[in-house]
Amino acid sequence: MQVWDKNKIDFIEQFKVLFLNRANKVLGVYEVSSGGVTGTVADPRVIFAAALKANCCSIIISHNHPSGNLKPSRQDEELTEKIKQAGQLLEIKLLDHLIVCNEGYFSFADEGVL
């Protein structure tokens, strides 16, 4: 939650990626996109271009829902699967996809849907 702007989390949707090394230490956080009230673009090519430059071993993707609804949309589920498959080809493991808001978070890994 430290990387989220408290003034924007309930206002516009943003998509961020955490890059981790082999020991799961955070190498950095990259803001992939910042969009509107109902969505933002998360291009897997942009995500993995940055991941390769960071020389990371795994990633955690995250985005916020300004509505406060933590339930993943169908698009969230499809994007998660697409990024997971692309990561397998590049040997960059997708550890989790987090949906956040001021009231809490939803973890794809914790819910067993990753």
C-alpha distances in whole Angstrom, upper triangle without the diagonal:
4,5,5,8,9,12,12,10,13,15,15,14,13,13,11,13,12,15,17,20,22,21,17,16,14,16,14,12,14,13,16,17,16,19,20,19,20,19,19,21,19,22,23,25,22,20,22,24,21,21,24,24,21,24,21,22,19,16,13,13,10,11,10,13,14,17,14,17,15,18,18,21,24,23,19,22,24,22,20,24,25,22,23,26,26,24,27,30,28,27,23,22,19,17,15,14,11,11,8,9,9,11,9,10,13,13,17,17,17,19,22,22,21
4,6,8,9,12,13,12,15,17,17,16,14,14,12,13,12,15,16,19,22,21,18,16,13,15,13,11,13,13,17,17,17,20,21,21,22,21,20,22,21,23,24,26,23,20,23,24,21,20,24,23,20,23,21,22,20,17,15,15,13,13,13,16,17,20,18,20,18,22,22,24,27,26,22,25,27,24,23,26,27,24,25,28,28,25,28,31,29,28,24,23,21,19,17,17,14,14,12,12,11,14,13,13,16,17,20,20,20,23,25,25,24
4,7,9,12,11,10,14,15,15,14,11,11,9,10,10,13,15,18,22,21,17,16,12,13,10,8,10,9,13,14,13,17,19,19,20,19,17,19,17,20,21,22,19,17,20,21,17,18,21,20,18,21,19,21,18,15,13,13,11,11,12,15,16,19,18,20,18,21,21,23,25,23,20,23,25,22,21,24,24,21,23,26,25,23,26,28,26,26,22,21,19,18,16,15,13,13,11,12,13,16,14,14,17,17,19,20,21,23,25,24,23
4,6,9,8,7,10,12,11,11,9,10,9,12,12,16,18,22,24,24,20,19,16,17,14,11,11,10,13,13,12,14,16,16,17,16,15,17,17,20,21,23,20,18,21,22,19,20,23,23,20,23,21,23,20,17,15,13,10,10,9,12,12,15,14,17,16,19,19,21,24,22,19,22,24,21,20,24,24,22,23,27,26,24,28,30,28,28,24,23,20,19,17,15,12,12,9,9,10,13,13,13,15,16,19,20,21,22,25,24,23
4,5,5,6,9,10,10,11,10,12,12,15,16,19,21,25,28,27,24,22,19,20,16,13,14,12,15,14,12,14,15,15,17,17,16,18,18,22,23,25,22,20,24,24,21,22,26,25,23,26,25,26,24,21,18,16,14,12,11,13,12,15,15,18,18,21,21,23,26,24,21,24,26,23,23,27,27,25,27,30,29,28,31,33,31,31,27,27,24,23,21,19,16,15,12,11,10,14,15,15,18,20,22,24,24,26,28,27,26
4,6,5,8,9,11,12,12,14,15,18,18,22,24,27,30,29,26,24,21,23,19,17,17,15,18,17,14,16,16,15,17,18,18,21,21,24,26,28,25,23,27,28,25,26,29,28,26,29,27,29,26,23,20,19,15,13,11,13,11,14,13,16,17,20,21,23,26,25,22,25,27,25,25,28,29,27,29,32,31,30,33,35,34,34,30,29,26,25,22,20,17,15,11,9,8,12,13,14,18,20,23,25,24,26,28,28,27
4,6,7,7,9,12,12,15,16,19,21,24,27,30,33,32,29,27,24,25,22,19,18,16,18,16,13,14,14,13,16,17,17,20,21,25,27,28,25,24,28,29,26,27,31,30,28,31,30,32,29,25,23,21,17,15,12,13,11,14,14,17,18,22,22,23,27,25,23,27,28,26,26,30,30,28,30,34,33,32,35,37,35,36,32,31,28,27,25,22,19,17,14,12,10,14,16,17,20,23,25,27,27,28,31,30,30
4,6,5,6,8,9,12,13,17,19,22,25,29,32,31,28,26,23,24,20,17,16,13,15,13,10,11,10,10,13,13,13,16,18,21,23,25,22,21,25,26,23,25,28,27,26,29,28,30,27,23,20,18,15,12,10,11,8,12,12,15,16,19,19,20,23,22,20,23,25,23,23,27,27,25,27,30,29,29,32,34,33,33,29,29,26,25,22,20,17,15,12,10,10,14,15,16,18,21,23,25,26,26,29,28,27
4,6,6,7,8,11,12,16,17,21,23,27,30,29,26,25,22,23,20,16,16,13,15,13,11,11,11,10,12,12,13,16,17,20,22,25,22,21,24,25,23,24,28,27,26,29,26,28,25,21,18,16,12,9,6,8,6,9,9,12,13,16,16,18,21,19,17,21,23,20,21,24,25,23,25,28,28,27,30,32,31,31,28,26,23,23,19,17,14,11,8,6,7,11,12,12,15,17,19,22,22,23,25,24,24
4,6,8,10,13,15,19,21,24,27,31,33,33,29,28,25,27,23,20,20,17,18,16,13,12,11,9,11,12,14,17,19,22,24,27,25,23,27,28,26,27,31,31,29,32,30,31,28,24,21,18,15,12,8,7,4,7,7,11,12,15,16,17,21,20,18,21,23,22,22,26,26,25,27,30,30,30,33,35,34,34,31,29,26,25,22,19,16,12,10,7,7,10,12,13,16,19,21,24,23,23,26,25,26
4,7,10,13,16,19,22,25,28,32,35,34,31,30,27,28,24,21,19,16,17,14,11,10,8,6,9,11,12,16,18,21,24,26,24,23,27,28,26,27,31,30,29,32,31,32,29,25,22,19,16,13,10,9,5,8,10,13,15,17,18,18,21,20,19,22,24,22,23,27,27,26,28,31,30,30,33,35,34,35,31,30,27,27,24,20,18,15,13,10,11,14,16,16,18,21,23,26,26,26,29,27,27
4,6,10,13,17,19,23,26,30,32,33,29,28,25,26,22,18,17,13,14,11,7,6,5,5,7,8,9,12,14,18,20,22,20,20,23,24,23,24,28,27,26,30,28,30,27,23,20,17,14,10,8,8,6,9,11,14,15,17,16,16,19,17,16,20,21,19,20,24,23,22,25,28,27,27,30,32,31,32,28,28,24,25,22,18,16,13,12,11,13,16,17,16,18,20,21,24,25,25,27,26,25
4,7,10,14,17,20,23,27,29,30,26,26,23,23,20,16,15,11,11,8,6,5,6,6,7,6,6,9,11,15,17,19,17,17,20,22,20,21,25,25,24,27,25,26,23,20,17,14,11,7,6,6,6,9,11,12,13,15,13,13,16,14,13,16,17,15,16,20,20,19,21,24,23,23,27,28,27,28,25,24,21,21,18,15,13,10,10,10,13,15,15,14,15,17,18,21,22,22,24,22,22
4,7,10,13,17,20,23,26,27,23,23,19,20,16,13,11,7,8,6,4,6,8,9,10,8,6,9,9,13,15,17,14,13,17,18,16,18,21,21,20,23,22,23,20,17,14,11,8,5,6,8,9,13,13,15,14,16,15,15,17,15,13,16,17,14,15,19,18,17,19,22,21,21,24,26,25,26,22,22,18,19,16,13,12,10,10,11,14,16,16,14,15,16,18,20,22,22,24,22,21
4,7,10,13,17,20,23,24,20,20,17,17,14,11,9,6,5,5,6,9,11,13,12,9,7,8,7,10,11,14,12,10,14,15,13,14,18,18,17,20,18,20,17,13,11,8,6,4,7,10,12,15,15,16,15,16,14,14,16,13,11,14,15,12,12,16,15,13,16,19,18,17,21,22,21,22,18,18,15,16,13,10,10,9,10,12,15,18,16,14,14,15,15,18,19,20,21,19,18
4,7,10,13,17,20,20,17,16,13,13,10,7,6,4,5,7,9,12,15,16,16,13,11,11,9,11,12,14,11,9,12,14,11,12,15,16,14,17,15,17,14,10,9,6,5,6,9,13,15,18,17,18,16,18,16,17,19,16,14,16,17,13,13,17,16,13,15,18,17,16,20,21,19,20,16,16,13,14,12,10,10,10,11,13,16,18,16,14,15,14,15,17,19,20,21,20,18
4,6,10,13,16,17,14,13,10,11,8,6,5,7,7,10,12,15,18,20,19,16,14,13,10,12,11,13,11,7,10,12,9,9,12,13,11,14,11,13,10,7,6,4,6,9,12,15,18,21,20,20,18,19,17,19,20,17,14,16,17,13,12,15,15,11,13,16,15,13,16,18,16,16,13,12,10,11,10,9,10,12,13,16,18,20,18,15,15,14,15,15,18,19,20,19,16
4,6,10,13,14,10,10,7,8,6,5,7,9,10,13,16,19,22,23,22,20,17,17,14,15,14,15,13,10,12,13,10,9,13,13,10,12,9,11,8,6,5,6,8,11,14,18,20,23,22,22,19,21,19,21,22,20,17,18,19,16,14,17,17,14,14,18,16,14,17,19,16,16,12,12,10,10,10,10,11,13,14,17,19,21,18,16,16,14,15,15,17,19,20,19,16
4,7,10,11,9,8,6,5,5,6,8,11,12,16,18,21,25,26,26,23,20,19,15,16,14,15,13,10,10,12,9,7,10,10,7,8,6,8,6,5,7,9,11,15,18,21,24,27,25,26,23,24,22,24,25,22,20,20,21,18,16,18,18,14,14,17,15,12,15,17,14,13,10,10,10,10,12,13,14,17,18,21,23,24,22,19,19,17,17,17,19,22,21,21,18
4,7,8,5,5,5,5,7,9,12,15,16,19,22,25,28,29,29,26,23,22,19,19,17,18,17,13,13,15,12,9,11,12,9,9,5,6,5,6,8,11,14,17,20,24,26,29,27,27,24,26,24,26,27,25,22,22,23,20,17,19,19,16,15,18,17,13,15,17,15,13,10,10,10,10,12,14,15,18,19,23,24,26,22,20,20,17,18,16,18,21,21,21,18
4,5,5,6,7,6,10,12,15,18,19,23,25,28,31,33,32,29,27,25,22,22,19,20,19,16,15,16,14,11,12,13,9,8,5,5,7,9,11,15,17,21,24,27,30,33,31,31,28,29,27,29,30,28,25,25,26,23,20,22,22,18,17,19,18,14,16,17,14,12,10,11,12,12,15,17,19,22,23,26,28,29,26,23,23,20,20,19,21,24,23,23,20
4,5,7,10,10,13,16,18,21,22,26,28,31,34,35,35,32,29,28,24,24,21,22,21,18,16,18,17,13,14,15,12,10,7,5,7,10,13,17,20,23,26,30,32,35,33,33,29,30,28,30,31,29,26,26,26,24,21,22,22,19,17,19,18,15,15,17,14,12,10,10,13,12,15,18,20,24,25,28,30,31,27,25,24,21,21,18,21,24,22,23,19
4,6,9,10,14,16,19,22,23,27,29,32,35,36,35,32,30,29,26,26,24,24,24,20,19,21,19,16,17,18,15,13,10,9,10,12,14,17,20,24,26,30,32,34,32,32,29,30,28,31,32,30,27,27,28,26,23,24,24,21,19,22,21,17,18,20,18,15,13,13,14,13,16,19,20,24,24,28,29,29,26,24,24,20,21,18,20,23,22,23,20
4,6,9,11,13,16,19,20,24,26,29,31,32,31,29,27,26,23,23,21,22,21,18,17,19,17,14,16,17,13,13,9,8,8,9,10,14,16,20,22,26,28,31,28,29,25,26,25,28,28,27,24,24,25,22,20,21,22,18,17,20,19,16,17,20,17,15,12,11,12,10,12,15,16,20,20,24,25,26,22,20,20,17,18,15,17,20,20,21,18
4,6,9,12,15,18,20,23,25,28,31,32,32,29,27,26,23,24,22,23,22,18,18,20,17,14,16,16,13,13,10,10,10,11,12,15,17,20,22,26,28,31,29,29,26,28,26,29,30,29,25,26,27,24,22,24,24,20,20,23,22,18,20,22,19,17,14,14,14,13,14,17,17,21,21,24,25,26,23,21,21,19,20,18,19,23,23,23,21
4,6,8,11,14,16,20,21,25,28,28,29,26,24,23,20,21,20,21,19,16,16,17,14,12,14,14,11,12,9,10,10,9,10,13,14,17,20,23,25,28,26,27,24,26,25,27,28,27,23,24,25,22,20,22,23,19,19,22,21,17,20,22,19,17,14,14,14,12,14,15,15,18,18,21,22,24,21,19,20,18,19,18,19,23,23,23,20
4,7,10,14,16,19,21,25,28,29,29,27,24,23,20,21,19,19,17,14,14,15,12,10,12,11,7,9,7,10,10,10,12,14,16,18,21,25,27,30,28,29,27,28,27,29,30,28,25,26,26,23,21,23,23,19,19,22,20,17,20,21,18,17,14,15,15,15,16,17,18,21,21,23,25,27,24,22,23,21,22,21,23,25,25,25,22
4,7,10,12,16,18,21,24,26,26,24,21,20,18,18,17,18,15,13,14,14,10,10,12,11,8,11,9,12,12,10,11,12,13,16,18,22,24,27,26,27,25,27,25,27,28,26,23,24,25,21,20,23,22,18,19,22,20,18,21,22,19,18,15,16,15,15,16,16,16,19,18,21,22,24,22,20,21,20,21,21,22,25,26,25,22
4,7,9,12,14,18,21,22,23,20,17,17,15,16,16,16,14,11,13,14,10,10,13,13,10,13,11,14,12,10,10,10,10,12,15,19,20,23,22,24,21,24,22,24,25,23,20,22,22,19,18,21,20,17,18,21,19,17,21,22,19,19,15,16,14,15,14,14,14,16,15,18,19,22,20,18,19,18,19,19,21,23,24,23,21
4,6,9,11,15,18,20,21,18,15,14,12,13,13,14,10,9,11,11,8,9,12,11,10,13,12,15,13,11,11,10,10,12,14,18,19,23,22,24,22,23,21,22,24,21,18,21,21,17,17,20,19,15,18,20,18,16,20,21,18,19,16,16,15,16,15,14,14,16,16,18,20,23,21,19,20,19,20,20,23,24,25,24,21
4,6,8,11,15,17,17,14,11,11,10,12,13,14,10,9,13,13,10,12,15,14,13,17,16,18,16,13,12,10,10,10,12,15,16,20,20,21,20,22,20,20,22,19,17,20,20,16,17,20,19,16,18,21,19,18,22,23,21,22,18,19,16,17,16,14,14,14,14,16,18,21,20,18,19,19,20,21,23,24,25,24,22
4,7,10,14,16,16,13,9,8,6,8,10,10,7,7,10,11,9,11,14,14,14,17,16,18,16,13,12,10,10,10,12,15,17,20,21,21,20,21,19,19,20,17,15,18,17,14,15,17,16,13,16,19,16,16,20,21,19,20,17,18,16,17,16,14,14,15,15,18,20,23,21,19,19,19,19,21,23,24,25,23,21
4,6,10,13,13,10,6,6,6,9,11,13,10,10,14,14,13,15,18,17,17,21,20,22,19,16,15,12,11,9,11,14,14,18,19,20,19,20,18,18,19,16,15,18,18,14,16,19,17,15,19,21,19,19,23,23,22,24,20,21,18,20,18,15,15,15,15,17,19,22,21,19,20,20,20,22,25,25,26,24,22
4,7,10,11,9,6,8,9,12,15,16,13,14,17,18,16,18,21,21,21,24,23,25,22,19,17,14,12,10,10,12,12,15,17,18,18,20,18,18,20,17,16,19,19,16,18,21,20,18,22,24,22,22,26,27,25,27,24,24,21,22,20,17,16,15,14,15,17,20,20,19,20,21,21,24,26,26,27,25,24
4,7,8,6,4,7,10,13,16,18,15,16,20,20,19,21,24,24,24,27,26,28,25,21,19,16,14,11,11,11,11,14,16,17,18,19,17,16,18,15,15,19,19,16,18,21,20,19,23,25,23,24,28,28,27,29,26,26,23,24,21,18,17,15,15,15,18,21,21,19,20,21,22,25,27,26,28,25,25
4,6,6,6,10,13,16,19,21,19,19,23,24,23,25,28,28,27,30,29,31,28,24,22,18,16,12,11,11,9,12,15,16,17,18,17,16,18,16,16,19,20,18,20,23,22,22,25,27,26,27,30,31,31,32,29,29,25,26,23,20,19,16,16,15,17,20,20,20,20,22,23,26,28,27,29,26,26
4,6,8,12,15,18,21,23,22,21,25,26,25,27,30,30,30,32,31,32,29,25,23,19,16,12,10,8,7,8,11,13,15,16,16,15,17,15,15,19,20,19,20,24,23,23,26,28,28,28,31,33,32,33,30,29,26,27,23,20,18,15,14,13,15,17,18,18,19,21,22,26,26,26,28,26,26
4,7,11,13,17,19,22,21,20,24,25,25,26,29,30,29,32,30,31,28,24,22,18,15,12,10,8,8,8,11,12,13,14,13,11,14,12,12,16,17,16,18,21,21,21,23,26,25,26,29,31,31,32,29,28,24,25,22,18,17,14,14,14,16,18,18,17,17,20,20,24,25,24,26,23,23
4,7,10,13,16,18,17,17,20,22,21,22,26,26,26,29,27,28,25,21,19,15,13,10,9,8,9,11,13,13,14,14,12,11,13,10,10,14,14,13,15,18,18,18,20,22,22,23,26,27,27,28,25,25,21,23,20,16,15,13,14,14,17,19,19,17,17,19,19,22,24,23,24,21,21
4,7,10,13,15,13,14,17,18,18,19,22,23,23,25,24,25,22,19,17,13,12,9,10,10,11,14,16,16,16,16,14,13,14,11,11,15,14,12,14,17,16,16,19,21,20,21,24,25,24,26,23,23,20,21,19,15,15,13,14,15,18,20,20,18,18,19,19,22,24,23,25,22,21
4,6,10,11,10,11,14,15,15,17,20,20,21,23,22,23,21,18,17,13,12,10,12,13,15,17,19,19,18,18,15,14,15,11,11,14,13,10,13,16,14,13,17,18,17,18,22,22,21,23,21,21,18,20,18,15,16,15,16,18,21,23,22,20,19,20,19,22,24,24,25,22,20
4,6,9,8,8,11,12,12,14,16,17,18,20,19,20,17,14,13,10,10,9,12,14,16,18,20,19,18,18,15,14,14,11,10,13,12,8,10,13,11,10,13,15,14,15,18,19,18,20,17,17,15,17,15,12,14,13,16,18,21,23,22,19,18,18,17,19,22,22,22,19,18
4,5,5,6,9,10,11,13,15,16,17,19,18,19,17,15,15,12,13,13,16,18,20,22,23,23,21,21,18,17,16,13,12,14,12,9,11,13,10,9,13,14,12,13,17,16,16,18,16,17,15,18,17,15,17,17,19,22,25,27,25,22,21,20,19,21,24,24,24,21,19
4,5,5,6,8,10,10,12,14,15,16,15,16,14,12,13,11,13,14,17,19,22,24,25,24,22,21,18,17,17,13,13,14,12,8,10,11,8,6,10,10,8,9,13,13,12,14,12,13,12,15,15,13,16,17,20,23,26,28,25,22,21,19,18,19,22,23,22,19,16
4,5,5,6,9,10,10,12,14,15,15,16,15,14,15,14,16,17,20,22,25,27,28,27,25,25,22,21,20,17,16,17,15,12,13,14,11,9,13,12,9,11,14,13,12,15,13,15,14,18,18,17,19,20,23,26,29,31,29,25,24,23,21,22,26,26,25,23,20
4,6,5,6,9,10,11,12,14,14,16,15,13,14,12,14,15,18,21,23,26,26,26,25,25,22,21,21,18,17,18,17,13,15,16,13,11,14,15,12,13,16,15,14,16,14,16,15,18,18,16,18,19,21,24,27,29,27,24,24,22,21,23,26,27,26,24,21
4,6,5,6,9,10,11,12,12,13,12,9,11,9,12,13,17,19,22,24,25,24,22,23,20,20,20,17,15,16,15,12,12,14,12,9,12,13,10,10,14,14,12,14,11,13,11,14,14,13,15,17,19,22,24,27,24,21,21,19,18,19,22,23,23,21,18
4,5,5,6,8,9,10,10,11,10,9,12,11,14,16,20,23,25,28,28,27,25,25,22,22,22,19,17,18,17,13,13,14,12,9,11,12,8,8,11,11,9,11,9,11,11,14,15,15,17,19,22,25,28,29,27,24,23,21,19,20,23,24,23,21,18
4,6,5,6,9,10,11,13,13,12,15,14,17,18,22,25,27,30,30,30,28,28,25,25,25,21,20,21,20,16,17,18,15,12,15,15,12,11,15,13,11,13,11,14,15,18,19,18,20,22,24,27,30,32,29,27,26,24,23,23,27,28,27,25,22
4,5,5,6,9,9,12,12,11,13,12,15,17,20,23,25,28,28,29,27,27,24,25,25,22,20,22,21,17,17,19,16,13,16,17,14,12,16,16,13,14,12,14,14,16,17,17,19,21,22,25,27,29,27,24,24,23,22,22,26,27,27,25,22
4,5,5,6,6,8,8,8,11,11,14,17,20,24,26,29,28,28,26,27,24,25,25,22,20,21,20,16,16,17,15,12,13,15,12,10,13,13,10,11,8,11,11,13,15,15,17,20,21,25,27,29,26,23,23,21,20,20,23,25,24,23,19
4,5,5,7,9,10,11,14,15,18,20,24,27,30,32,32,32,30,30,27,28,27,25,23,23,22,19,18,19,17,14,15,16,12,11,13,12,9,10,9,12,13,16,18,19,21,24,25,28,31,33,30,27,26,24,23,23,26,28,27,25,22
4,5,8,11,13,13,16,16,19,21,25,28,30,33,33,33,31,32,29,30,30,27,25,26,25,21,21,22,20,17,18,19,16,14,17,16,13,14,12,15,16,18,20,21,22,25,26,29,31,33,31,28,28,26,25,25,28,30,29,28,25
4,5,9,10,11,13,15,17,20,23,27,29,32,31,32,29,30,28,29,29,27,24,25,25,21,20,22,20,17,18,19,16,14,17,17,13,14,11,14,15,16,18,19,20,23,24,27,29,31,28,26,26,24,24,23,26,28,28,27,23
4,7,9,11,14,16,19,22,26,29,31,34,33,34,31,32,29,30,30,28,25,26,25,22,21,22,20,17,17,18,16,13,15,15,11,11,9,12,14,16,18,20,22,25,26,29,31,33,30,27,27,24,24,23,26,28,27,26,23
4,6,7,11,13,16,20,23,26,29,32,31,31,28,29,26,28,28,26,23,23,23,20,18,19,18,15,15,16,14,11,13,14,11,10,7,9,11,12,15,16,19,22,23,26,28,30,27,24,24,21,21,19,22,25,24,23,19
4,7,11,13,17,20,24,27,30,32,31,31,27,28,25,27,27,25,23,22,22,20,17,18,18,14,13,15,13,10,11,12,9,7,5,7,9,10,13,16,18,22,23,27,29,30,27,24,23,20,19,17,20,23,21,21,17
4,7,10,14,17,20,24,27,29,27,27,24,24,22,24,24,22,19,19,19,17,14,15,15,12,10,13,12,8,10,12,10,8,5,4,6,7,10,12,14,18,20,23,26,27,23,20,19,16,15,14,17,19,18,18,14
4,6,10,13,17,20,23,25,24,24,20,21,19,21,21,19,16,16,17,14,12,14,14,10,10,13,12,9,12,14,12,11,7,6,5,6,8,9,11,15,16,20,22,24,20,17,16,14,13,13,16,18,17,16,13
4,7,10,14,17,20,22,20,20,17,18,16,18,19,17,14,14,16,13,10,13,14,10,10,14,14,11,14,16,15,14,10,9,6,5,5,6,8,11,13,16,19,20,17,14,13,10,10,10,13,15,15,14,11
4,7,11,14,17,19,18,18,15,16,13,15,16,14,11,12,13,10,8,12,12,9,10,14,13,12,15,17,16,16,12,11,8,8,6,5,6,9,11,14,17,19,16,13,12,10,10,11,14,15,16,14,12
4,7,10,13,15,14,14,12,13,11,13,15,14,10,12,14,11,10,14,14,12,13,17,17,15,18,21,20,20,16,15,11,11,8,5,4,6,7,11,14,15,13,10,10,9,10,12,14,15,16,15,13
4,7,10,12,12,12,10,12,10,12,14,12,9,12,14,12,11,15,16,14,16,19,19,18,21,23,22,23,19,18,14,15,11,8,7,5,6,9,12,14,12,10,10,11,12,15,16,16,18,16,16
4,6,9,8,9,8,11,10,12,15,14,11,14,16,14,14,18,19,17,19,22,22,22,25,27,26,26,23,21,18,17,14,11,8,5,5,6,9,11,10,9,10,12,14,16,17,17,20,18,18
4,5,6,6,7,9,9,10,14,13,11,14,16,15,15,19,20,19,21,24,24,24,27,29,29,29,26,24,20,20,16,13,10,7,6,6,9,11,11,10,10,13,15,18,18,18,20,18,19
4,5,8,10,12,13,13,17,16,14,18,20,18,19,23,23,22,24,27,27,27,30,32,32,32,29,27,24,23,20,16,14,10,9,7,9,11,12,12,14,17,18,21,21,21,24,22,23
4,5,8,10,12,12,16,16,15,18,20,19,20,23,24,24,26,29,29,29,32,34,34,34,31,29,25,25,21,18,15,11,10,8,10,11,12,13,14,17,19,22,22,21,24,22,23
4,6,9,11,13,17,17,15,18,20,20,20,23,25,24,25,28,29,29,31,34,33,33,30,28,24,23,19,16,13,10,8,6,7,7,9,9,11,15,17,20,19,18,21,20,22
4,6,8,10,14,14,13,15,18,18,18,21,23,22,23,26,27,27,30,32,32,32,29,27,23,22,18,15,13,9,9,8,10,9,10,9,10,13,15,18,17,16,19,18,19
4,6,9,13,14,11,13,16,16,15,18,20,20,20,24,25,24,26,29,29,29,26,23,20,19,15,12,9,6,7,7,10,9,8,6,6,9,11,14,13,12,15,14,16
4,6,10,11,9,10,14,14,14,16,19,19,19,22,24,24,25,28,29,28,26,23,19,19,15,12,11,8,10,11,14,13,11,9,7,10,10,14,13,11,14,12,14
4,7,8,6,7,10,11,10,13,15,15,16,19,20,20,22,25,25,25,23,20,17,17,13,10,9,7,10,12,16,15,13,11,8,10,9,13,13,11,13,11,12
4,5,5,6,9,10,11,13,14,15,17,19,20,21,23,25,26,26,24,22,18,19,16,12,12,10,13,15,18,18,17,14,12,13,12,16,17,14,16,13,14
4,5,5,6,9,10,11,12,14,15,17,18,20,21,23,25,25,23,22,18,19,16,14,15,13,16,18,22,22,20,17,14,15,13,16,18,15,16,13,14
4,5,5,6,8,10,10,12,14,15,16,18,20,21,23,24,22,20,17,19,16,13,14,13,16,18,22,22,20,17,15,15,14,17,19,17,18,14,14
4,6,5,6,9,10,11,12,14,15,16,18,20,21,22,19,18,14,15,12,9,10,9,13,15,19,19,17,14,12,12,10,14,16,14,15,12,11
4,6,5,6,9,10,11,13,14,15,17,19,20,21,19,17,13,14,12,9,11,11,15,18,21,21,19,15,12,12,9,12,14,12,12,9,9
4,5,5,6,9,10,11,12,14,16,17,19,20,18,17,14,16,14,12,14,14,18,20,24,24,22,19,16,15,12,15,18,16,15,11,11
4,5,5,6,8,10,11,12,14,16,17,18,16,15,12,14,12,10,12,13,16,19,23,23,21,18,15,14,12,15,18,16,16,13,11
4,5,5,6,9,10,10,12,15,15,16,14,12,9,11,9,7,10,11,15,18,22,22,19,16,13,11,9,11,14,13,13,10,8
4,5,5,6,9,10,11,13,14,15,14,12,10,12,11,10,13,15,19,22,25,26,23,19,16,14,11,12,16,15,13,10,8
4,5,5,6,9,10,11,13,14,13,12,10,14,13,12,15,17,20,23,27,28,25,21,19,17,14,15,19,18,17,13,11
4,5,5,6,9,10,11,12,10,9,7,11,11,10,13,15,18,22,25,26,23,20,17,15,13,14,18,18,16,14,11
4,6,5,6,9,10,10,9,7,6,9,9,10,14,16,19,23,26,27,24,20,17,15,12,12,16,16,14,12,8
4,5,5,7,9,10,10,9,9,12,13,14,17,19,23,26,30,30,27,23,21,18,15,15,19,19,16,14,11
4,5,5,7,9,8,9,9,13,14,14,18,20,23,27,30,31,28,24,22,20,17,17,21,21,19,17,14
4,5,5,6,5,6,6,10,12,13,17,19,22,26,29,30,27,23,21,18,16,16,19,20,18,16,13
4,5,5,6,6,8,11,14,15,19,22,25,29,32,32,29,25,23,20,17,16,20,21,18,16,13
4,6,8,9,11,15,17,18,22,24,27,31,34,35,32,28,26,23,20,20,24,24,22,20,16
4,5,8,11,14,17,18,21,24,27,30,33,34,31,28,26,23,21,20,24,25,23,21,17
4,6,9,12,15,17,21,24,26,30,33,34,30,27,25,22,20,18,22,23,21,20,16
4,7,9,12,14,17,20,23,26,29,30,27,23,22,19,17,16,20,21,19,18,15
4,6,9,12,15,18,21,25,27,28,24,21,19,16,14,12,16,18,16,15,11
4,6,8,11,14,17,21,24,24,21,17,16,12,11,10,13,15,13,12,9
4,7,10,14,16,20,22,22,19,15,14,10,9,7,10,13,11,11,8
4,6,10,12,16,19,19,15,12,10,7,6,5,8,10,10,10,7
4,7,10,14,17,17,14,10,8,6,5,7,10,11,11,10,8
4,6,10,13,13,10,7,6,5,7,9,10,11,12,12,11
4,7,11,11,9,5,5,7,8,11,12,12,14,13,13
4,7,8,6,4,7,9,12,14,14,14,17,16,16
4,5,6,6,9,12,15,17,17,17,20,20,20
4,6,8,12,15,18,20,19,19,23,23,23
4,7,10,14,17,19,17,18,21,21,22
4,7,10,14,15,13,14,18,18,19
4,7,10,12,11,11,15,15,15
4,7,9,8,8,11,11,12
4,5,5,6,9,9,9
4,6,5,6,5,5
4,5,5,6,5
4,5,8,9
4,6,8
4,6
4
